Amino acid sequence: MQHFDLTSVTKDQDVIVFDGECVLCAGFFQFMLRHDRLARFKFVTAQSPLGQQMYISLGLPTEDFETNLVIVDGQVFQRLDAFAAAMRALPGLWPVLGLCRFLPRIMKDPVYFAVARNRYRLFGQRPSCLIPDAAIHTRFLPGGF
């Protein structure tokens, strides 16, 4: 978990940054759209200019996105902790899945990276980055797709 000031970019919004070419990641995006009924989260694709800037500022690779980012209350979460932070923000029973944040890093990071490294082979890859339709466009930060 890393912390840096994104208030000028996120304008106090909670944000999910995801690989727009990854079918698994795009599925997570679709899941969040369905279950984030209060529209708490804004979105950014990792391939977008804003996504690239965010990855660079965190010292993360800008071509191979082995982690999504979830920013909640200005706190940046990566890997399984990002998933946990997103689940904790949802209504209903979804926050129970946020308990995975308590798993020891020695257990959760190897599993996360194994899936991340093989996500295109296991789940597929889009030929180009996800482009939102007009209805979804408002859920993206400016420069986020």
Phi, psi and chi 1 to 4 in degrees:
 res  aa     phi    psi   chi1   chi2   chi3   chi4
   1 MET       -  126.2  177.6  168.2   39.9      -
   2 GLN  -121.3  154.0  -62.1 -177.7   24.0      -
   3 HIS  -128.3  130.3 -176.3  -17.3      -      -
   4 PHE  -151.8  160.8   68.7  100.9      -      -
   5 ASP   -81.6  114.4 -178.1   18.4      -      -
   6 LEU  -113.8   13.5  -83.9  177.9      -      -
   7 THR   -59.6  -32.0   55.2      -      -      -
   8 SER   -69.8  -26.3   63.6      -      -      -
   9 VAL   -93.3  -44.9  175.9      -      -      -
  10 THR   -88.5  -15.9   62.9      -      -      -
  11 LYS    49.2   49.1  -64.4 -179.2  176.8   76.8
  12 ASP    62.9   23.3  -61.3  -39.4      -      -
  13 GLN   -96.2  146.4  -70.7  -74.5  -41.7      -
  14 ASP   -80.8  141.3  -65.7  -27.6      -      -
  15 VAL  -135.4  144.0  177.8      -      -      -
  16 ILE  -119.6  125.0  -65.5  175.0      -      -
  17 VAL  -108.4  124.4 -174.4      -      -      -
  18 PHE  -138.7  158.6   66.3   99.1      -      -
  19 ASP   -73.9  110.4  179.9  -11.4      -      -
  20 GLY   -74.1   -8.6      -      -      -      -
  21 GLU   -97.7  -14.4  -66.1  176.8   -3.1      -
  22 CYS   -86.4  126.5  169.2      -      -      -
  23 VAL   -64.2  -40.9  171.5      -      -      -
  24 LEU   -62.8  -45.9  175.7   63.5      -      -
  25 CYS   -65.8  -41.5  -55.3      -      -      -
  26 ALA   -65.4  -33.0      -      -      -      -
  27 GLY   -65.1  -39.2      -      -      -      -
  28 PHE   -63.1  -42.7  175.3   64.8      -      -
  29 PHE   -58.0  -48.1  160.8   70.7      -      -
  30 GLN   -62.3  -41.0  -65.5  -69.7  -24.8      -
  31 PHE   -58.7  -46.6  172.2   87.6      -      -
  32 MET   -65.3  -38.9  -68.6  -57.2  -66.3      -
  33 LEU   -58.2  -43.0  -81.6  176.5      -      -
  34 ARG   -68.4  -39.8  -83.6 -167.6  -46.2  -84.0
  35 HIS   -99.3  -14.4  -64.2  -75.4      -      -
  36 ASP   -87.5   70.5  179.8   20.2      -      -
  37 ARG   -63.5  -25.1  -66.4 -176.6 -155.7  117.2
  38 LEU   -90.5    4.0  -61.2  176.7      -      -
  39 ALA    53.8   43.7      -      -      -      -
  40 ARG   -66.1  -39.0  174.8  177.6  177.8  166.1
  41 PHE   -93.9  142.1  -74.4   98.7      -      -
  42 LYS  -103.0  163.4  -66.8  -73.1 -170.8  177.3
  43 PHE  -126.8  155.6  -61.0   95.2      -      -
  44 VAL  -146.5  133.2  173.4      -      -      -
  45 THR   -85.1  144.8   62.0      -      -      -
  46 ALA   -62.6  -28.6      -      -      -      -
  47 GLN   -78.2  -14.9  -68.6   84.2   -3.8      -
  48 SER   -71.9  163.2   69.5      -      -      -
  49 PRO   -56.4  -42.8  -26.6   34.6      -      -
  50 LEU   -66.8  -42.9  179.3   56.5      -      -
  51 GLY   -60.0  -43.4      -      -      -      -
  52 GLN   -60.3  -43.6  -67.9  -74.8  -68.4      -
  53 GLN   -61.6  -40.4  179.0 -174.9    4.9      -
  54 MET   -67.2  -43.1  -66.6  167.7  116.2      -
  55 TYR   -64.9  -42.2  -84.4   76.4      -      -
  56 ILE   -60.3  -45.2  -71.4  168.0      -      -
  57 SER   -63.5  -23.3   69.2      -      -      -
  58 LEU   -95.3    0.7  -72.9  167.9      -      -
  59 GLY    71.6   26.8      -      -      -      -
  60 LEU   -99.7  153.1  -64.3  170.4      -      -
  61 PRO   -59.8  146.3  -13.6   21.4      -      -
  62 THR  -107.8   11.4   57.6      -      -      -
  63 GLU  -124.4  -29.5  -67.3 -179.4   13.0      -
  64 ASP  -120.2  103.0 -173.8   19.1      -      -
  65 PHE   -93.6   85.2  -51.0  104.3      -      -
  66 GLU   -85.3    4.7  -74.0 -166.9   -1.0      -
  67 THR  -146.1  142.5 -176.3      -      -      -
  68 ASN   -91.3  164.9   60.3  -32.1      -      -
  69 LEU  -121.0  139.4  -54.9  173.1      -      -
  70 VAL  -128.5  125.4  174.0      -      -      -
  71 ILE  -113.6  118.1  -57.0  161.3      -      -
  72 VAL  -127.3  124.3  175.9      -      -      -
  73 ASP    51.9   39.4  -62.6  -32.2      -      -
  74 GLY    79.7   -3.5      -      -      -      -
  75 GLN   -95.3  130.5 -174.1   78.7   32.8      -
  76 VAL   -96.9  128.0  179.2      -      -      -
  77 PHE  -117.3  144.7  -61.7   90.3      -      -
  78 GLN  -126.5  162.8  -63.3 -179.4   35.3      -
  79 ARG    56.2 -138.7  -61.3 -179.3  -69.1  -77.2
  80 LEU   -66.2  -28.2 -161.3   55.7      -      -
  81 ASP   -65.2  -30.5  -69.7  -22.5      -      -
  82 ALA   -66.3  -46.1      -      -      -      -
  83 PHE   -58.3  -45.8  172.1   78.2      -      -
  84 ALA   -60.9  -42.2      -      -      -      -
  85 ALA   -64.2  -40.3      -      -      -      -
  86 ALA   -65.8  -43.0      -      -      -      -
  87 MET   -64.9  -37.9  -67.7  -58.8  101.3      -
  88 ARG   -65.1  -23.1  -72.6 -167.3  -42.3  -92.4
  89 ALA   -86.0   -9.7      -      -      -      -
  90 LEU   -87.7  155.1  -67.0  177.6      -      -
  91 PRO   -79.0  172.3   28.7  -33.5      -      -
  92 GLY    78.3 -142.2      -      -      -      -
  93 LEU   -89.7   -6.8  -65.5  176.8      -      -
  94 TRP   -55.8  -34.9  -63.4  113.5      -      -
  95 PRO   -57.4  -21.2  -29.8   38.2      -      -
  96 VAL   -57.8  -36.1  170.4      -      -      -
  97 LEU   -65.9  -19.1  -65.9  175.8      -      -
  98 GLY   -67.4  -12.7      -      -      -      -
  99 LEU   -64.3  -17.3  -66.7  173.2      -      -
 100 CYS   -61.8  -16.5   65.3      -      -      -
 101 ARG   -64.8  -20.2   74.3 -177.1 -176.1  -85.3
 102 PHE   -85.2   -7.2  -65.5  116.2      -      -
 103 LEU   -64.5  145.0  -67.4  171.4      -      -
 104 PRO   -64.1  140.8   -9.5   16.1      -      -
 105 ARG   -55.8  -34.3 -171.3  157.1  -54.3  -75.7
 106 ILE   -62.3  -22.4 -164.5  165.9      -      -
 107 MET   -93.8  -46.9  -72.5  175.0   56.6      -
 108 LYS   -77.6  -34.6   61.3 -174.8  173.9 -178.1
 109 ASP   -66.5  -45.8  -79.4   -4.6      -      -
 110 PRO   -60.5  -39.7  -24.8   33.7      -      -
 111 VAL   -66.0  -45.9  171.7      -      -      -
 112 TYR   -59.7  -48.9 -176.4   90.9      -      -
 113 PHE   -67.0  -32.7  -77.2  122.8      -      -
 114 ALA   -62.9  -43.4      -      -      -      -
 115 VAL   -68.9  -44.6  171.8      -      -      -
 116 ALA   -60.5  -43.6      -      -      -      -
 117 ARG   -66.4  -27.0  -83.0 -169.3  -62.3  -85.5
 118 ASN  -111.0   11.6  -64.7  -64.6      -      -
 119 ARG   -63.3  -38.0   69.7 -169.8 -177.3  -79.0
 120 TYR   -68.1  -41.0  -66.8  143.0      -      -
 121 ARG   -68.2  -40.1 -172.8  172.4   52.4   86.0
 122 LEU   -78.2  -39.8  -65.5  170.4      -      -
 123 PHE  -115.8  -17.4  -58.7   99.5      -      -
 124 GLY   104.2  170.5      -      -      -      -
 125 GLN  -139.7  137.2 -178.8  176.8    9.0      -
 126 ARG   -75.7  147.9  -64.5  172.1 -177.0  -95.0
 127 PRO   -67.8  -21.3   18.5  -25.6      -      -
 128 SER  -146.5  168.3   61.9      -      -      -
 129 CYS   -65.8  144.3 -168.3      -      -      -
 130 LEU   -54.8  132.6  171.7   77.6      -      -
 131 ILE  -119.6  120.7  -61.3  175.5      -      -
 132 PRO   -72.7  147.9   25.4  -31.7      -      -
 133 ASP   -79.1  176.3   63.1   23.5      -      -
 134 ALA   -58.6  -37.9      -      -      -      -
 135 ALA   -66.9  -33.8      -      -      -      -
 136 ILE   -91.2  -20.8  -63.1  172.1      -      -
 137 HIS   -51.1  -37.6  177.9   43.6      -      -
 138 THR   -67.7  -16.9   60.8      -      -      -
 139 ARG   -83.6   -5.4  -64.1  -69.6  -57.7  -86.6
 140 PHE   -98.0  143.6  -80.5   78.3      -      -
 141 LEU   -70.3  151.8  -73.3  177.4      -      -
 142 PRO   -56.1  132.5  -23.9   33.1      -      -
 143 GLY    78.9    7.7      -      -      -      -
 144 GLY   -94.5    8.1      -      -      -      -
 145 PHE  -146.9      -   61.2   88.0      -      -
